[in-house]
Amino acid sequence: MREVVQVWLSGDDERQHLADPPPDDTARRWDGTTACGSPGGLTWVPPERVDGGSRCPACTAVLGTAPVLEGDDPGPV
């Protein structure tokens, strides 16, 4: 499963979408397309603001309920 990030689409900070990470890992805003196919300006959702209950149902239908979010790696165990 590919790594994705949780994003807001074009300033809508109510609904959180899933998308491929930006090409530059320091970018917090970029143009792209969400997993559900909505194009536009994407803004990275900070980890403390990620809310599975606010996730776009169409993105969940495409990638499932527990996609691998960037930064989820627990490291060596």
MIFIVEX-555835 format. One record per atom (N, C-alpha, C): x, y, z; residue number from 0. Coordinates in pm, 1 decimal, decimal comma, always signed. Atoms other than C-alpha are relative to their C-alpha. Layout:
# MIFIVEX-555835
          x          y          z   seq
          X          Y          Z   NUM
...
This chain:
# MIFIVEX-555835
          x          y          z   seq
      +84,3     -117,5       +0,0     0
       +0,0       +0,0       +0,0     0
      +89,1     +124,3       +0,0     0
      -81,8     -120,6       +9,6     1
     +134,6     +344,3      -90,3     1
      -23,7      +92,4     +118,9     1
      +13,3      -99,8     -106,1     2
     +199,5     +616,2     +166,3     2
      -79,6     +117,5      -51,5     2
      +79,4     -116,8      +35,6     3
      -48,5     +902,1     +160,5     3
       +5,1      +99,8     +115,5     3
       +9,7     -101,6     -104,0     4
      -99,4    +1225,0     +352,3     4
     -144,5      +45,3       +8,9     4
     +133,9      -53,9      -19,6     5
     -413,4    +1375,0     +496,4     5
       +5,7     +149,1      -29,6     5
       -3,6     -138,3      +46,8     6
     -497,0    +1711,4     +336,3     6
     -137,4      +64,6       +5,4     6
     +120,6      -77,9      +23,8     7
     -753,0    +1987,7     +318,8     7
       +5,4      +43,3     -145,3     7
       +8,3      -38,5     +140,6     8
     -869,2    +2078,1      -31,2     8
      -45,5     +144,4      -11,9     8
      +32,9     -139,8      +31,9     9
     -866,8    +2444,0     -137,8     9
      -64,8      +77,2     +114,4     9
      +46,0      -81,5     -111,2    10
     -916,9    +2597,2     +204,9    10
     -117,8      -55,0      +79,3    10
     +109,4      +60,7      -75,6    11
    -1201,2    +2368,2     +320,1    11
      +61,2      -77,1     +116,6    11
      -63,4      +67,4     -113,1    12
    -1078,4    +2280,9     +669,0    12
      -97,3      -85,3      +81,9    12
      +95,7      +89,9      -64,6    13
    -1384,9    +2070,9     +755,6    13
      +18,8     -144,3      -45,3    13
      -12,5     +134,5      +57,6    14
    -1338,5    +1772,3     +523,1    14
     +146,1      -31,1      -26,5    14
     -138,7      +39,8      +20,9    15
    -1003,7    +1589,0     +525,4    15
       +5,1     -108,7     -106,6    15
      -17,0      +92,6     +111,8    16
     -893,5    +1407,5     +210,1    16
     +133,1      -72,5      +13,4    16
     -127,4      +70,6      +10,6    17
     -615,2    +1162,2     +132,1    17
      +60,2      +31,7     -136,0    17
      -68,5      -30,2     +125,4    18
     -353,8    +1239,6     -133,8    18
     +143,3      -51,1       +6,9    18
     -142,5      +32,3       +3,9    19
       -6,4    +1146,3     -248,6    19
      +77,1     +116,9      +59,7    19
      -79,5     -109,1      -56,8    20
     +262,8    +1344,1      -64,3    20
      +54,5      +90,9     -110,3    20
      -57,0      -90,0     +100,0    21
     +409,6    +1649,4     -240,1    21
     +139,6      -47,2      -41,1    21
     -134,5      +40,0      +43,1    22
     +729,9    +1603,6     -442,7    22
     +109,2      +54,1      +92,5    22
      -94,3      -61,0      -93,0    23
     +910,4    +1835,3     -200,3    23
      -50,6      -26,8     +141,6    23
      +50,1      +39,8     -132,0    24
     +883,2    +1692,7     +151,6    24
       -5,8     +114,0     +101,7    24
      +14,1     -114,1      -89,8    25
     +906,4    +2041,1     +306,5    25
     -122,6      +84,5      -33,5    25
     +117,7      -77,4      +42,3    26
     +600,4    +2172,2     +119,5    26
     -116,6      -26,9      +94,2    26
     +121,3      +14,4      -80,3    27
     +289,3    +2234,0     +325,1    27
     -123,8      +32,0      -82,4    27
     +108,0      -28,1      +95,4    28
      +78,6    +2357,8      +31,3    28
      +50,7      -30,4     -139,4    28
      -37,0      +32,5     +136,8    29
      +82,4    +2229,5     -325,2    29
     -126,3      -26,6      -80,2    29
     +111,5      +35,3      +87,4    30
     -141,0    +2167,4     -624,8    30
       +6,2     -148,9      -26,9    30
       +3,4     +143,4      +22,1    31
     -252,4    +1810,0     -666,1    31
     -142,3      -50,0      -10,0    31
     +130,7      +66,1      +10,2    32
     -539,4    +1563,0     -676,5    32
      -15,9      -94,2     +118,1    32
      +27,4      +88,8     -113,2    33
     -699,4    +1382,6     -384,1    33
      -25,0     -142,5      -50,3    33
      +25,6     +139,6      +36,6    34
     -754,4    +1006,1     -378,4    34
     -136,2      -16,9      -66,6    34
     +133,6       +9,6      +58,8    35
    -1119,5    +1066,4     -468,4    35
       -9,1      +70,9     -135,2    35
       -3,8      -60,7     +132,0    36
    -1012,5    +1257,6     -781,2    36
      -28,7     +148,1       -5,5    36
      +25,7     -144,1       -1,5    37
    -1074,9    +1619,0     -670,9    37
     +131,5      +75,6      -14,6    37
     -122,8      -77,7      +17,6    38
     -805,1    +1851,3     -810,1    38
      -10,4     +134,8      +70,6    38
       +0,1     -133,0      -58,9    39
     -699,8    +2176,2     -646,6    39
     +120,0      +22,8      +88,2    39
     -105,4      -30,7      -95,1    40
     -480,1    +2336,6     -387,0    40
      -14,5      -88,2     +122,6    40
       +1,1      +90,3     -115,0    41
     -388,4    +2091,2     -112,8    41
      +82,2      +60,6     +112,9    41
      -71,3      -45,7     -118,9    42
     -282,8    +2184,9     +241,2    42
      +13,7     -117,8      +94,7    42
      -30,9     +111,2      -89,2    43
     -115,3    +1929,0     +466,1    43
      -71,8      +19,4     +133,2    43
      +62,8       -4,6     -131,7    44
     -318,7    +1850,6     +781,5    44
     +107,2      -37,4     +103,4    44
      -99,8      +33,8     -101,8    45
      -83,0    +1867,6    +1083,5    45
      -43,6     -124,0      +78,7    45
      +34,0     +124,9      -70,0    46
      -65,0    +1538,2    +1277,4    46
      -98,9      +17,6     +114,5    46
      +90,5      -19,7     -113,2    47
     -243,0    +1685,6    +1579,2    47
     -142,0      +35,4      -42,5    47
     +133,2      -35,4      +50,0    48
     -540,2    +1786,4    +1358,2    48
      -63,0     -111,0      -83,6    48
      +55,2     +111,3      +76,7    49
     -585,0    +1452,9    +1173,6    49
     -119,8      -57,0      +73,0    49
     +124,0      +48,9      -59,0    50
     -941,7    +1333,2    +1235,0    50
      -66,5      -96,0      -97,9    50
      +60,6     +100,7      +86,8    51
    -1062,1    +1008,3    +1081,7    51
     -148,9      +20,4      -19,4    51
     +142,8      -25,4      +11,4    52
    -1422,4    +1114,8    +1147,5    52
      -33,1     +109,3      -99,4    52
      +20,4     -107,3      +97,2    53
    -1376,8    +1412,6     +915,1    53
      +48,0      -38,5     -139,2    53
      -55,4      +42,7     +128,3    54
    -1230,4    +1206,6     +631,7    54
     -107,8      -10,6     -106,7    54
      +87,2       +8,3     +116,7    55
    -1389,6    +1225,6     +288,4    55
      -39,7     -145,8      -23,5    55
      +42,6     +138,1      +21,8    56
    -1601,8     +911,0     +236,8    56
      +47,1      -55,8     -134,3    56
      -45,7      +47,9     +131,4    57
    -1498,6     +892,3     -130,1    57
     +147,3      -40,6       +5,6    57
     -140,9      +37,4      -16,7    58
    -1126,9     +889,2      -34,3    58
      +11,0     -131,8      +75,8    58
       +0,3     +123,9      -77,6    59
    -1200,2     +616,9     +221,1    59
      -39,8     -117,6      -88,3    59
      +42,8     +107,1      +90,9    60
    -1378,9     +413,1      -47,5    60
     +113,3      -42,2      -92,4    60
     -110,4      +30,6      +91,5    61
    -1071,0     +435,0     -272,4    61
     +115,3      -68,6      +72,3    61
     -119,8      +49,4      -67,9    62
     -797,0     +369,0      -14,6    62
      -27,0      -85,4     +123,4    62
      +31,6      +79,3     -118,0    63
     -979,0     +194,4     +270,9    63
       -0,2      +84,2     +126,5    63
      +16,5      -72,7     -126,0    64
    -1022,2     +287,0     +634,5    64
     +131,2      +21,6      +74,9    64
     -126,2      -14,5      -73,3    65
     -660,3     +250,2     +748,8    65
     +118,5       +6,1      -95,9    65
     -115,0      -10,2      +89,9    66
     -420,2     +371,7     +478,4    66
     +126,2      +32,0      +79,0    66
     -126,9      -30,9      -63,6    67
      -53,2     +407,5     +561,4    67
      +24,5     +149,4      -16,3    67
      -25,1     -143,4       +4,4    68
      -18,1     +775,5     +649,8    68
     +148,0      +25,9      +19,8    68
     -140,2      -33,9      -14,0    69
     +323,5     +933,2     +609,7    69
      +27,0      +36,2     +145,6    69
      -33,7      -27,1     -139,7    70
     +491,6     +940,1     +951,2    70
      -54,4     -105,8      +95,3    70
      +56,9     +102,8      -85,5    71
     +304,6     +634,1    +1083,4    71
      +98,3     -110,7      +36,7    71
      -96,8     +105,8      -26,2    72
     +617,2     +413,7    +1083,8    72
      +43,0       +4,2     +145,6    72
      -35,5       -2,4     -141,5    73
     +672,3     +313,5    +1448,6    73
     +150,7      -15,7      +23,9    73
     -144,3      +19,5      -15,1    74
    +1043,4     +254,6    +1382,1    74
      +29,6     -143,8      +40,7    74
      -35,5     +137,1      -37,7    75
    +1234,3      -53,7    +1492,6    75
      -68,3      -40,3     +130,4    75
      +63,7      +51,6     -120,6    76
    +1053,9     -267,8    +1745,1    76
      +69,5     -123,6      +48,1    76
